Amino acid sequence: MQMTIIPTMAIYLGAALAKIGGCFAFWAWLRLGKSPWWIAPGIASLILFAYLLTKVDVTFAGRAYAAYGGVYITTSLLWLWVVEMHRPDRWDLIGALICLIGAGIILFGPRGA
């Protein structure tokens, strides 16, 4: 199966932002005391997350989810920095790089016919 990196990474980035946004909506409601109305966009965001992962051009769902993990971790650290205004430390960045390398190997490693 032919896969190109730009559309795949765009889908994973969109899925990660949707998942983080959806989970953060619940966090805001339950941990930050926000209105229960935060649940509605949170649920919509989590539905978008699940939908986007179906758009990755791989044969097996497990492989799509495994590779997504590396992108999710990296995007979560960006969320930490941009939204929560707490800069990731070098260990966060090293860990994210290792995860992205692993995701690349999972997605683009040579497979037998």
N, C-alpha and C positions, 0 to 999 in steps of 0.2 A: 504494500500500500504506500503510495507516494504522499508524503506529508511535507508541508512547507512550514518553516519555523515562525514566520511573522503572523499568519492567521492563527496558528495554534497558540502562540504566546498571547495574542490579543484576547482570545477566548478565555484562556486561563486567568489573565489579569482581570477581565470582566467578571469571571466567576468568583475570583478571590475577593474583589471589592464588594460584590453582591453578598457573599457569605459573611464577610467581616461586618458590613453594614447591617445585615439582618441580625447577626448575633449581638452587635453593639446596641441595637434598638432594645433588645431584651435586657442587656446589661444596664442601659440607661434607666429602664423602667424599674428593674428589681434592685439595682445597686446604687443608682444615683437619684432615686425618688422621682423620676419623671412620670408623666401621665401614662395611664394604661393605653392611651391612644398610640403610643409608640409601637405597640404590638402590631398594628395593621401594616405599616410600611416594613416592619421587620419580617413579617410572614411573606409579603410580596417579594422582598429582596431575597429571601431564602428559596422561594419558588424559582426566581430568575437564576439563582446560582445552580440549582439542579438542572434546569433547562439548558443552560449554557454548557454544562459538562457533557451533555448528549451531542453537542456539536463538534467535539474533538474527533478528528478523523483517525481513529484507531479501531482495531478489530475487537479488542476486549476491554470491557468497562474497567476491570481491575487495573489494567495498565494505565488507562486515562486517569484514574483516581490516584494511583501511586505517583505518577509524574506531577500531577496537580499539587501534591503535597509540598514539593519544593517551592513552587510559585506561591502557594498560600503562606508558607513561612516567611518568605521574603516580603510579600505584600503586607503581612501582619506587622512586620518590623517597620515598614514605611508608614503604616497607620499609627504605630506607636510614636513615630517621629512627627508626622504632619498633623494628626488629629489630637493626639494626647500630649503633644509637645514635649516628649521625652526622647532624647537622642539615643539610638542604639549604641552599645559599646562595641569594642573590637571583637569580643567573643560572640555577640549577636551577629555581627557581619561575617565572621569566619564561618559560623554555623550555617548562615543563609547561603554562603557561597558553596559550601559542601553539599547542601541540599539541592541547589540549582544544578550543580554538576551531576548529581545523582539523577535528577529529573531528566536531564539531557541524555544521559546514558540509557535510561529506561525508554524514552521516546524515540531516540534516533540511533540506538545501537543496531548493528547489523543483525538481521534475523535470517535464519535458514529458510529455504523455500518451502 
